Amino acid sequence: MRWSSAASSAPRLEAAVDEAAAAVRGALEGTPPDLVLAFVSPHHESRYERLPALVRGALGDGTLVGCSAGGVIGGGHELEDQPGLALSAAVLPDVRCTSFHLDEPALPPLAVAETPSFLLLPDPFTFDVDDLLHRLDTAHPGATVVGGLASGGRAPGANVLYLDDAVHRRGLVGVAVSGNVAVDTIVAQGCRPIGDPMFVTRSERNVIHELDGQRAGAVLQELYARTSAEDQQLFRHSLHIGIVMREDRQEYGHGDFLIRNVMGIDGKSGALVVGALVRDGMVVQFHLRDARTSAADLEELLGRYRGHPYGSVLFSCLGRGRHLYGETDHDTNAFRRHLGDVPLGGFFCNGEIGPVHGTTFLHGYTSAFGLFRPRR
């Protein structure tokens, strides 16, 4: 197994493909890749239709999967707010790549019985991602699912999805890999808990009426009064709720929560509207997000990883990157500090896909890594 990743900021798409493909070919010593991932910024929108022919002409007829991207990641750099093309390519002996396009949530057709790993690139405007993730988790228990929602477009039909020679404007493209390949994951949600874990004691769908028998709004007001002035500022724009994923535990720590938005508070009833379905008896805890917390979360998770990947893909939220940290290449540099010179490619997404405690979710404000290595 061999991987390579490169990116180009050349203003013309043809020049960008030439530059990135030359770097990829050099790293692979001329071996044609079996899998190519391509991510392209909207600066090249007028040439979107040309990309498959250009990439396949430069790198051969291996499986090609890709999409439009608000920013691209490759070759050790994150290209934001500028022309960008990122290519990742892999030589995968004894690995089967099965690519697919879906217009509606359905199980992709697979010709193998063994448990695959999935890389998914949905369009956020035209595809029900949560439905598909539930289907995959149910049909393929133990499978790894990672990916990101296409970005760069602001309306249905504005994003582009690539599958081999085809160009799609809706649905989802993806690839299932099986055989001598394993995919590890790191999902950095970038939040820290405040207050204590609490039980949901009265709820309705995505509305929390009571926490530990008290009105949810009153609980939140009391918590706000106890926090520092700095955290009170974060309450206004960076407040989230964490939902415990393993309720059999007595104590909850880092990585035990699925982070979801607090979407609003009803001033009359004190009910909280959150970005998840909840039920009575769930354990939840409020969380805050800022640049320092996001950076520390990523460092901790990367420091825990003990695998030896040959290549990696990164699906990072558009709300991260330079806009969060005030510097370029933040997550890429953290990755290289911990894992060394492992090829890393990807893009800035409208939503990130990755598992939490064995269940796959669509996230926001997250960096989700898929780390590829031989199974044996």
N, C-alpha and C positions, 0 to 999 in steps of 0.2 A: 504494500500500500504506500502510495506517495501522493502528497498534496502540494499545491502551490497557490499563491494568492497574489494579486497585483491590482493596482488602481491607477487611473489616469485622470488628470484634470484638463486634458487637451480640449479646446473649445469645439473642435469638429469631431463628430462621432467616429468617422473613419480613422482619424489619427489616434483617437483614444483607444479604439479596438486594436489597432496596430501596436501601440505602445504596451498596453496591458497584456495582450496575447504573446508578444515577444518575450516579456518577462516570465510569463507562465511557462512557455515552451522551454526557455533556458533552464528554469528550475527543474523541469521534468526531463531534461536532457533529450528533448525531441520525442519522447514517448507519447503517442496520442492518448488523451485522457478519456476515461469511460464516463465521467460525469463532469459537467461544467455548470456553474452557477453564475448568472449574470444579473447585475443590478445597475440601473441607469437613471440618472437624475433628469428632471423635467426640462433642463436646459437643452436636452437633445430630443425634445418631444417631436419636432418636425421630422426626425429620422427614426422614430421608434420602429416603424415597420421594416426598416433595413437591418436591424440588429441581428436577428437570427442568421441571415445569410452572411453577414460580416464575421460573426463569431465562429460559425461552423466552417467558413472558408479558411479561417486562421487556425482553428484548433481541431478540425475533423468532425466526424459524425457521431461522437459520443452523445449521450443523453444531455440535453440542454434544458435547464429550468431557470426562470428568472422573472423579474418584474421591475416596474418603475419604483423609484425610491427618492424620498425627500433628501437623503444624504446617503453616501456609500462608504463602505469600509473595506479596505484591502491593502496588502503590502505594508502593513504597519501604520497606516494612516486612516483618518476619518475625514472625508471630504464633505463639508457642509456649506450650504449657501454659495455654491459654485458648481460649474460643470463637473460631473463625476461619472465614471464608469468603473465598476469593480468586477473582476473575474476571479473565481476560484475554480480550480480544476483538480481532479483526482484520478489517479490510476488505481483501479480497484480489482486486483486479481481475485478470482473465486468469489466475486460479489455480483449478485443480480440486481440491476436497476430497472424498476418498473415505473414508468412515468404515466401521468394521467391528468386529464382535465375534467372537472365536474361543474355543471351548471347549477345543480341543486345538491344539498347534502345527501350523500349515498356512499355506501362502502365502495372504495375503488376496486376494480377488477385485478386480482392478484393470482398469479399462476403457481405460487408456492405455498406449501402448508406451514412452513416454519414461521416463527414470530418475526415480523419485519420491523424496521424502524422507518418512521415517516418524517419527511420534510415538506411542510405545507406553506403555500403562498396564496392566500385568499385576497380577493378584492373586498374592501370593507363596505362598499355600497350595495353589493349585489349578492352576497353570500352569507348564509347563517352559519357562522363558525362554531358556535356552541353546540348546535345540533350535530355537526359532523364529529366534533371531539367526543361527545357522548357515545356516538355509534362506534367510533374506533376503539375507545376504552372498553366498550362492552364486547365487541367482536374479537379484539386482539389484546386480551389481558397480558400485561407484561411488556407490551410494545412501547417503544420510546417515540414520542411525538413532539417535534419542535417546529418553529417557523415564525413567520411574521406577516402582518397584513400590508399589502402594497400601499405605497404612499406617493406623494408628489402630485396627485390629482385631487381636485376639490369637489368633484361631482361625478355621478355615475357615468362611466364611459371614458373618464379622463385618465384613469390608470391603465397600465398595460401589463399583461401576463404572457410569459413566453413558455412554450413547450415544443422543443425540437424546432421544426421549421414554422410552426404555427404561432400566430399572434392573436391573443384573446383580449376582449375588453370587459369581460364579466366572469363571474364564477371563481374557480380556484384551480391552480396548477400545483402539482406535487410530484414527489418521487418516493417510492418505497424501496429500501435497500435491504437485502437479506443475503445470507451466506456468511462468509468470513468477515463480518463487520459487527462491531458493537458501537453504540452511541451513548455516551454519558451526557448528563445535563447539569448545568448550573443555572439557577434562576435567581437573580438578585433583584428583590422587590424594593429594596432601598428605603425601608421605614424603620422607625424605632417606636417601641410601645410607650405609652404614658398611662398613668393610673394603674388600675388592677383589672384582671380578667373578671368578667361579669356574666351572669346567665341572662339570656333573653327570656323574659317571663310573660310578655304578651306581644304578639306580632301578627302581621298579615302580609303575606307575600314579601315585598321588599320594604316594608314599613315596620320599624321597631317602635312600639308604644311604651314598653316598660323594660327596664334593666334592673335586676335584683329587686323587683317589686316597686320600683320608683319610676316616675315619668322620665323617659329617656332624655328629654330636653333639660330637665332639672339636674340629672346626673352630669350632663355635659357642662352645664353652667357652673356647677360646683367644681368640676375638674379644671375648667378654665380659670377659676378664681385662685386655684392652688398652684398654677404653673408660673414659670418665670415670664418676665416681660418679652423675652425673645420667643418663647414658645407661644405666647399669646398672639404674637404677630403671625406665626405659622398657622394658628387656628383658622385664620381668615381665608387662607388659600391652599393649605397643604394638610388638611385634616382627612384622615382615612379611618376605616374600621377594619380590624383583623378578625377573621373567623377561624376558630380553631378547627384544624382538619382531623385531629386524632383526639376524640373526646374521652378516651380511656385513660389519659394521663392525668396526674394530680398537679403537675407543674408544667408550665408552658414556656418555651424558650425560643431562641432564634430559629426561624424556618418552620415553626409550628402553625403559622397563620397564613391564610389566604387574604391578601390585602385588596380591599374594595373601597370605592369612593363613598364619602358622605355627600349625598347630592342635595340635601336640603333639610330644613327644620320647620315644622308647622308651628308658627308662633302661638296659636291658640291652644292646640292640644299638646304641644311639646313632643310630637312624634318625629322620629328621624327617618328620612328616606335614604336608602343606601343602594349601592349598585350590585345587589345580590339578593337572591331569594333566601329568606331566613325562616326559622321555625322556633317555636318555644322549646327551651332546653338547650339551645346552642350556647356555646361559650364564645364571647367576643371581647375584644379589648381595643381601645382607641389607639391610633398610631399617628405620628407626624413624619413628614418627609422634608428633607432639605439636602443641600449639596454635601454637607459634611457626613450626614447619616448615610446617604447613598454611597458615598465613597468608602466609608468604613464597612458597610454591608458587603460591597463587592470584594474588598480586600480580604475580609474574613472568609467568604465562600471560596474564593480562589485559593486562599492559603490552606483550606481543608482538603482540596482535591488531591488525590494521590494516584491518579491514572497517568498514562503515558500516551497522549493522543498523537496521531500523525497529522491531523488537520482539524480545524474548528470553524464553525460558523457562528456569527454573532447577530442577534436580532435585538436592536436597541431602540427604545422609544424615542420619537421625535422630540419629546420633552427633556431628554437627557443631553448628552454631548455638550457642546460649547455653551448652549443656552442655559444649562444647569450649572456647569462647573466653571464657566468663565475661561476655559482653556480647551484647546483642541487635543484630540487623541487620548482623552482621559482613560476610557475603558480599555482601549487597545494597549496603552502603556501599562496599565495595571495587569492585564493578561500576560504581557511579555515579562514583566517582573517576576511573576509566579511560575509561568510555564515555559519561559524561554522562547526560542525562535520557532515556535509552532505556527505554520501558516494559518492566518485568521482572515476571513472575509465575511461580508454581510452587508446590512443596510439599516437605516433608521426607519422605523415602522410606525404604522397607525395602530398597532396593537401587537403584542408578543405572545407566542404560544409556547408553553412548557409545563412540565409536571410539578405538582406540589404533593408530596406524600403519595405518589403513585397514581394520582388522578390528574388528567391534563386540563388546563384552563387557558382561557384568553386573559391576558394581563394588560395593564397599562403602567407606564413610567418604569418599565422593567428592562433589564438586560438579560436575555436568555441565550445561553451558549449551548450548542451541540458539539460534542467532542468525539471525533471518529478515531477508532483504533481497530486493529484486527481482533477478532474474537478468539483466535487461537494462535 
